[in-house]
Amino acid sequence: MKRATLLWITVFILCLTLQVKPVLAETVKVSLPGFPVTLNEVTVNNDYRQYPLIVYKDITYFPMTYYDCRFLGLETNWSTEQGLEITSTDITGGYRDYLGKVKNKQTDTAVRAAFPVTMNGKAIENSTEAYPLLTFRNVTYFPITRELGETFGWDCQFDRDKGLIICSGNAVVHEVYLPGYHPEYGFTTGNSYFYYSGGDGKIYQTQGGKLEEPAEIYRLPKWTYGNGEFVRPRFYVENGKPCFSYHQGGAVMGADYYFEIKPDGTCREKYSGYLTVKQFGDWSVTARQFGPPTSGNLSVQYREQEPKSVGDPAYVYGWSVIDSQSYSPSKDIYLMGKEIYILAFNPANGKNESRVHRVNMDTNQVTQMTTEAVDHFQMNTDSIYYLKEANLYRTGLQDGVTETVKTGVQSFCLLDKQVYYVDAQDSQLYKLGWEDSLNPGAKVKSLKIEDGYLICSFSSEKFIPYKLLIFNADGNLVWKGSDGIKDVILNQGVITYQSEEDGRFFSGKI
């Protein structure tokens, strides 16, 4: 009996040992490329890169890191159930070099990937592939064969002198350098240059080259109310031109100064004071906004002619006022033909509340366009849109009828005929008339119109694939960015942004 029991225990242990015997992963020998590699015009430093391109069986292998994939228009997703999923899209991200301090060995070992892999929805049978996917330094590598290049829409060329050259079909951004950049002041672009301040009282101009020495183009004055510090510039774009402004003096006796940066680097003072000036072709419209608000403060100017006052002089123009409580300057000014649309109120009516008014430049006739008090509005050629108590309203220019077009709205932007809004409950981006979120699960960080595009940046949670979306005037999505955004400007067809993750600047054509 004891012998039988001992025999059964021996057999059980043997079976258990056979069941748990690990399957050794296939190890293969790889090497660094003996030729240059260029990805979207960026030369790869394989000698010191933590995840270099490698060569196996005379085929170059590409590392599927987060940044490398998005730089070349690939999205990746990993799960224990599905393994690695690779999809070629139009996503865009800045290149990161992953440089280390230790030089890579010329030869090393990698392992054949032993998990499920799909490419553009097609399962890869890695165990039978002549050029299988590999893992190297815990990163998946895939072979750059002609078939895979075509799958991803890449143009892969090999030149005897220039080596391997890969150009992806997605939009591409390249790193630009703004040495000494002061993050509180922002930056602007235009004329093929980048403009910024270093916090040292100087404004610089550069084309963003890594070894380029930025040129000083303007010296800021010291603040008259300070202790030796300089005034604080604010950079922006107006009608496609790079500009900056600053405030000098106190709140009452001081003034705002506005400058345009010309292509040769000279800075022209456009105007100064407390005012909003909007340029519409040859016409400029000015609302003087020195406090307290005064009536008859609207004027127009045609080219270099003398400015002339317009509208009913009894009205106050260009101020946002609700319940006669808070007064703030408004920059909402539109010109259509000879008619100006602007916030205004008549103090003689007793209760000071701003509403949208239309002012005829020739007859000076003033017409109230909205019955509700309004603190901000946007408009296109046929409608006025405004937000009040989380309700979005539309007033027709022809019939004057006001209707509620959406409730539960946090903010909105109007781009031609398209209305985009942020939902007050989930803080996600929607398009009026569409039910689904334009970026599911992503909370809006900023929303604005620039250069004829809608630009929306989102919070940088890891599970959000797109941190920046850009739509054109037709409502088409033209940009999907993976980098978190700290600041972004779009001007003259060029987008420039500062990454929230590492503070780097990237720029490229839209």
C-alpha positions in Angstrom: 0.0 0.0 0.0 2.8 2.4 0.9 4.6 1.5 -2.4 1.4 2.3 -4.4 0.9 5.6 -2.7 4.6 6.6 -3.2 4.2 5.7 -6.9 1.1 7.8 -7.4 2.9 10.8 -5.7 5.9 10.4 -8.0 3.7 10.3 -11.1 1.7 13.4 -9.9 4.9 15.4 -9.3 6.2 14.4 -12.7 3.0 15.5 -14.5 3.0 18.8 -12.6 6.6 19.5 -13.6 5.8 18.8 -17.3 2.8 21.2 -17.2 4.6 24.2 -15.9 7.8 23.8 -17.9 8.3 27.3 -19.5 8.5 27.8 -23.2 11.7 29.6 -23.9 11.3 32.6 -26.2 13.3 32.5 -29.4 16.3 34.8 -29.1 17.8 36.3 -32.2 20.9 38.4 -33.0 20.4 42.0 -34.1 22.8 44.8 -34.9 22.7 48.6 -35.3 22.3 49.9 -38.9 25.5 50.5 -40.7 23.9 53.4 -42.6 22.1 56.7 -41.8 18.4 56.5 -41.0 16.1 59.5 -41.6 12.5 59.7 -40.3 10.5 62.6 -41.8 13.6 64.6 -42.3 15.0 63.9 -38.8 18.3 62.0 -38.7 18.2 59.3 -36.0 21.1 59.0 -33.6 21.2 55.2 -33.3 24.5 55.2 -31.4 23.0 56.7 -28.2 19.3 56.2 -28.7 17.7 54.1 -25.9 15.5 52.5 -28.6 17.6 52.5 -31.8 16.5 51.1 -35.1 18.0 47.6 -35.4 18.8 45.2 -38.2 17.7 41.6 -38.3 18.3 39.3 -41.4 19.3 42.4 -43.4 15.9 44.1 -42.7 15.7 47.3 -40.6 13.4 47.2 -37.6 11.5 50.2 -36.2 10.8 50.7 -32.4 7.1 51.0 -31.6 7.5 53.6 -28.8 4.6 56.0 -28.1 6.3 59.0 -29.6 7.9 57.3 -32.6 4.6 55.8 -33.7 2.7 59.0 -33.5 5.5 60.9 -35.3 4.9 58.6 -38.2 1.1 58.5 -38.1 0.6 55.3 -36.2 -1.7 54.7 -33.2 -1.0 51.8 -30.8 -3.0 50.1 -28.1 -2.0 47.3 -25.8 -4.2 45.0 -23.7 -3.5 41.6 -22.2 -6.5 40.2 -24.1 -5.9 41.6 -27.5 -2.2 42.1 -27.4 -0.7 44.9 -29.6 -3.0 46.7 -32.0 -1.4 49.0 -34.6 -3.4 51.3 -36.8 -2.2 53.8 -39.3 -4.1 57.1 -39.0 -3.4 60.8 -39.6 -2.3 61.4 -36.0 0.6 63.7 -35.4 3.1 64.1 -32.7 6.5 65.6 -32.1 9.7 63.5 -32.5 11.5 62.6 -29.3 15.1 61.3 -29.6 15.2 59.1 -26.4 18.9 59.7 -26.1 20.8 58.0 -23.4 24.3 58.5 -22.0 25.7 55.0 -22.8 26.7 54.2 -26.4 24.9 51.2 -27.8 26.7 48.0 -28.7 27.0 47.2 -32.4 25.4 43.8 -31.9 22.8 42.7 -29.3 20.0 40.2 -28.9 16.2 40.6 -29.3 13.3 38.2 -28.8 10.6 37.1 -31.2 7.3 38.6 -30.0 5.1 36.0 -28.4 1.8 37.9 -28.0 -1.1 38.7 -30.4 -0.4 41.5 -32.9 -2.9 43.1 -35.4 -2.0 45.7 -38.0 -4.9 47.8 -39.4 -7.2 45.1 -38.2 -5.3 42.2 -39.7 -3.9 39.5 -37.4 -0.2 38.8 -37.7 0.9 35.2 -37.4 4.3 36.0 -35.9 5.4 32.5 -35.4 5.5 31.9 -39.2 6.7 35.3 -40.4 10.0 35.4 -42.2 10.6 38.7 -40.6 8.8 38.5 -37.3 8.0 41.3 -34.9 10.7 41.4 -32.2 10.9 42.8 -28.7 14.1 44.7 -27.7 14.5 46.5 -24.4 10.8 45.8 -23.6 9.7 47.6 -26.8 8.1 46.0 -29.8 9.9 46.3 -33.1 8.5 45.7 -36.5 10.3 45.1 -39.8 10.3 47.9 -42.4 9.5 45.7 -45.4 8.0 47.0 -48.6 4.7 45.3 -47.7 4.5 46.9 -44.2 5.6 50.3 -45.7 2.7 50.1 -48.1 0.3 49.0 -45.3 1.1 52.2 -43.4 1.2 54.4 -46.4 4.9 55.2 -46.0 7.4 56.1 -48.7 10.5 54.1 -47.9 13.6 54.7 -50.0 17.2 53.5 -49.6 20.1 55.6 -50.9 23.7 54.4 -50.9 24.9 57.7 -49.5 21.8 58.9 -47.5 20.8 55.5 -46.2 17.2 54.6 -45.3 14.7 57.5 -45.7 11.2 57.1 -44.5 8.5 59.7 -45.1 5.0 59.1 -43.6 1.8 60.5 -45.0 0.6 62.2 -41.9 1.2 65.9 -41.1 4.6 66.4 -39.6 5.9 68.8 -36.9 9.5 69.5 -36.2 11.1 70.8 -33.1 12.0 74.5 -32.9 14.1 76.2 -30.3 13.3 79.4 -28.4 16.3 79.8 -26.0 15.5 81.6 -22.8 11.8 81.6 -23.5 9.7 83.0 -20.6 6.5 80.9 -20.3 4.4 83.7 -18.7 4.5 85.9 -21.8 3.7 83.4 -24.6 5.0 83.7 -28.2 3.7 84.5 -31.6 4.6 83.5 -35.2 4.6 85.0 -38.7 6.8 86.1 -41.5 8.5 82.6 -41.2 9.8 83.6 -37.7 9.0 83.0 -34.1 8.8 85.9 -31.6 9.1 85.8 -27.9 10.5 87.4 -24.8 13.1 86.0 -22.4 12.0 88.0 -19.4 15.1 90.1 -19.7 13.3 93.1 -21.3 14.1 91.9 -24.8 11.9 90.6 -27.6 13.6 88.1 -29.9 13.2 86.9 -33.5 14.3 83.5 -34.6 13.6 80.8 -37.2 13.9 78.2 -34.5 17.1 76.5 -35.5 18.9 74.6 -32.8 22.2 76.4 -33.3 20.7 79.7 -34.3 21.4 82.8 -32.2 18.0 84.7 -31.8 18.1 88.4 -32.8 17.0 91.1 -30.4 14.4 93.2 -32.2 12.9 95.3 -29.4 13.8 96.5 -25.9 10.9 96.7 -23.5 10.8 99.7 -21.1 10.9 99.3 -17.4 7.5 99.5 -15.6 7.1 103.0 -14.1 5.2 101.6 -11.1 7.7 98.8 -10.4 11.0 98.2 -8.7 13.2 97.9 -11.8 11.3 95.1 -13.5 10.3 95.4 -17.2 6.8 95.7 -18.5 5.1 92.3 -19.3 4.5 91.7 -23.0 1.6 89.7 -24.4 2.1 88.1 -27.8 -0.7 87.5 -30.3 -1.8 87.4 -33.9 -4.1 89.9 -35.6 -5.2 89.6 -39.2 -2.3 87.2 -39.9 0.3 89.6 -38.5 2.5 88.9 -35.4 1.9 91.5 -32.7 2.6 92.2 -29.0 1.3 94.6 -26.4 2.1 95.7 -22.9 0.7 97.9 -20.2 2.7 100.9 -18.9 1.8 102.9 -15.7 -1.1 102.4 -13.3 -4.6 101.4 -13.9 -6.0 105.0 -14.2 -3.1 107.0 -15.5 -1.5 104.2 -17.5 -2.1 102.9 -21.0 -1.9 99.8 -23.2 0.6 99.9 -26.1 0.1 97.8 -29.2 2.8 96.9 -31.8 3.0 95.1 -35.1 6.1 93.1 -35.9 7.1 93.7 -39.6 8.9 91.1 -41.7 12.3 92.9 -41.4 12.0 92.7 -37.6 11.1 96.3 -36.9 8.2 97.0 -34.5 5.6 99.6 -35.4 3.4 101.1 -32.7 -0.1 100.8 -33.9 -2.0 102.7 -31.2 -2.1 103.2 -27.4 -4.6 103.8 -24.7 -7.6 101.8 -23.4 -9.4 100.8 -26.6 -10.3 97.9 -28.9 -9.4 98.3 -32.6 -10.5 95.8 -35.2 -9.2 95.9 -38.8 -11.5 94.9 -41.7 -9.7 95.4 -44.9 -9.2 99.1 -45.5 -11.5 100.0 -42.6 -10.7 100.0 -38.9 -13.3 100.3 -36.1 -12.3 101.7 -32.7 -14.2 101.5 -29.4 -12.5 103.8 -26.8 -12.7 102.0 -23.4 -11.2 104.3 -20.8 -13.1 103.9 -17.6 -15.6 104.8 -16.5 -17.5 104.1 -19.7 -18.4 107.2 -21.7 -20.9 107.7 -24.5 -20.0 108.6 -28.1 -16.9 106.4 -28.0 -17.2 104.7 -31.4 -15.2 105.7 -34.5 -14.1 104.4 -37.9 -11.1 105.1 -40.1 -10.6 104.4 -43.8 -7.0 103.8 -44.6 -4.9 106.8 -43.6 -7.8 109.3 -43.5 -8.8 111.0 -40.3 -11.0 109.0 -38.0 -14.7 109.9 -37.7 -17.2 109.3 -35.0 -20.2 107.1 -35.9 -23.4 106.0 -34.3 -25.7 107.8 -31.8 -23.5 109.8 -29.5 -25.9 109.0 -26.6 -24.8 105.3 -26.6 -21.9 103.7 -24.9 -20.2 101.2 -27.2 -17.8 98.2 -26.7 -18.6 97.5 -23.0 -20.0 94.3 -21.5 -22.5 95.2 -18.7 -24.9 92.9 -16.9 -27.4 94.3 -14.3 -25.5 97.6 -14.1 -23.1 95.8 -11.8 -19.9 94.8 -13.6 -18.3 96.7 -16.5 -15.6 95.1 -18.7 -14.3 96.0 -22.1 -15.6 93.9 -25.0 -13.6 92.9 -28.0 -16.6 91.7 -29.9 -16.8 93.9 -33.0 -17.9 92.9 -36.5 -18.2 94.8 -39.7 -20.5 93.7 -42.6 -20.7 96.1 -45.4 -21.3 99.5 -43.8 -22.8 98.1 -40.6 -21.0 97.6 -37.4 -22.2 95.0 -34.8 -21.1 95.7 -31.3 -22.3 95.6 -27.6 -23.9 98.9 -26.6 -26.3 100.6 -24.2 -28.0 104.0 -23.7 -27.4 105.3 -20.2 -30.6 107.5 -20.6 -32.7 104.3 -20.5 -32.0 104.0 -16.8 -30.7 100.4 -16.5 -27.3 99.9 -18.0 -27.2 96.5 -19.7 -25.3 95.7 -22.9 -27.1 94.3 -25.9 -26.0 93.6 -29.5 -26.6 96.7 -31.6 -26.1 97.4 -35.3 -24.6 100.8 -36.2 -24.7 102.1 -39.8 -21.5 103.9 -40.7 -23.2 106.3 -43.2 -26.5 107.2 -41.5 -25.4 106.7 -37.8 -28.6 104.8 -37.2 -28.4 102.4 -34.2 -30.6 99.3 -34.1 -31.0 97.0 -31.2 -30.5 93.4 -32.3 -31.0 91.3 -29.1 -33.7 91.7 -26.5 -31.7 89.9 -23.8 -28.7 91.5 -22.1 -25.6 90.0 -23.6 -22.0 90.0 -22.4 -20.4 88.2 -25.3 -21.5 87.3 -28.8 -20.2 85.8 -32.1 -21.8 86.1 -35.5 -21.7 85.0 -39.2 -23.3 86.4 -42.3 -26.9 85.5 -41.2 -27.0 85.0 -37.4 -25.9 86.3 -34.0 -25.0 83.7 -31.4 -24.7 84.3 -27.7 -24.6 82.4 -24.4 -26.8 83.2 -21.4 -27.2 81.1 -18.3 -25.8 78.0 -20.1 -28.3 78.4 -22.9 -27.1 79.1 -26.5 -29.3 81.5 -28.4 -29.4 82.4 -32.1 -30.9 85.7 -33.5 -31.5 86.0 -37.2 -30.1 89.1 -38.9 -33.0 89.3 -41.4 -36.1 88.4 -39.3 -34.7 89.3 -35.9 -36.2 86.1 -34.4 -34.4 84.7 -31.4 -34.4 80.9 -30.7 -32.7 78.6 -28.2 -30.5 76.3 -30.2 -28.8 74.4 -27.3 -29.1 74.1 -23.5 -26.4 73.1 -21.1 -23.6 74.9 -22.9 -20.3 75.9 -21.1 -18.7 77.8 -24.0 -18.9 77.9 -27.8 -17.1 79.0 -31.0 -18.6 79.9 -34.3 -16.6 79.1 -37.5 -18.4 80.2 -40.6 -21.6 78.1 -40.5 -20.4 75.6 -37.9 -21.1 75.9 -34.2 -18.9 74.1 -31.8 -19.6 74.0 -28.1 -18.4 72.6 -24.8 -21.0 70.7 -22.9 -21.6 72.0 -19.4 -21.9 68.6 -17.8 -19.1 66.5 -19.3 -16.8 69.4 -20.6 -16.5 67.6 -24.0 -16.5 69.1 -27.5 -19.5 68.8 -29.7 -20.8 70.2 -33.0 -24.2 71.6 -33.1 -26.5 69.1 -34.8 -24.3 66.2 -34.0 -25.1 63.8 -31.1 -21.7 62.3 -30.4 -18.6 63.9 -28.8 -15.9 64.9 -31.3 -13.3 63.5 -29.0 -15.0 61.0 -26.7 -13.9 61.1 -23.0 -11.6 64.2 -23.5 -12.3 67.3 -21.5 -11.8 70.6 -23.3 -8.9 72.7 -22.1 -9.1 75.6 -24.6 -11.2 76.6 -27.6 -10.5 79.4 -30.1 -10.6 80.5 -33.8 -7.4 81.4 -35.5 -6.4 81.7 -39.2 -9.8 80.4 -40.3 -9.6 77.2 -38.2 -11.1 76.0 -34.9 -8.4 74.9 -32.5 -9.3 72.8 -29.5 -6.9 71.5 -26.9 -7.8 68.8 -24.4 -6.7 67.7 -21.0 -3.7 65.3 -21.0 -5.1 62.1 -19.4 -3.1 59.1 -20.7 -6.2 57.3 -22.0 -7.0 60.3 -24.3 -5.5 59.6 -27.8 -6.0 63.2 -29.2 -4.9 66.2 -27.2 -5.3 68.7 -30.1 -8.0 68.8 -32.8 -8.2 71.4 -35.6 -11.2 71.8 -37.9 -11.4 73.9 -41.1 -14.2 76.2 -42.2 -16.0 73.3 -43.9 -16.2 71.4 -40.7 -13.6 68.8 -41.6 -11.1 67.5 -39.1 -7.6 68.4 -40.5 -5.4 67.8 -37.5 -5.2 65.2 -34.8 -2.4 65.7 -32.3 -1.1 63.4 -29.6 1.0 65.9 -27.7 -0.5 67.7 -24.6 -0.7 71.4 -25.3 0.5 74.2 -23.1 0.2 76.9 -25.7 -0.7 76.9 -29.4 -0.8 79.4 -32.3 -1.9 78.9 -35.9 -0.9 81.7 -38.3 -0.3 81.8 -42.1 -1.0 78.1 -42.4 1.6 77.1 -39.8 0.8 75.6 -36.4 3.3 76.0 -33.5 2.7 74.7 -30.0 4.5 74.1 -26.8 4.2 70.6 -25.4 2.8 70.2 -21.9 4.8 67.0 -21.3 8.3 68.4 -21.7 8.0 72.1 -22.7 9.4 71.5 -26.2 8.2 73.6 -29.1 7.0 72.0 -32.4 5.9 73.6 -35.6 4.6 72.4 -39.0 2.3 73.2 -41.9 -1.4 72.6 -41.4 
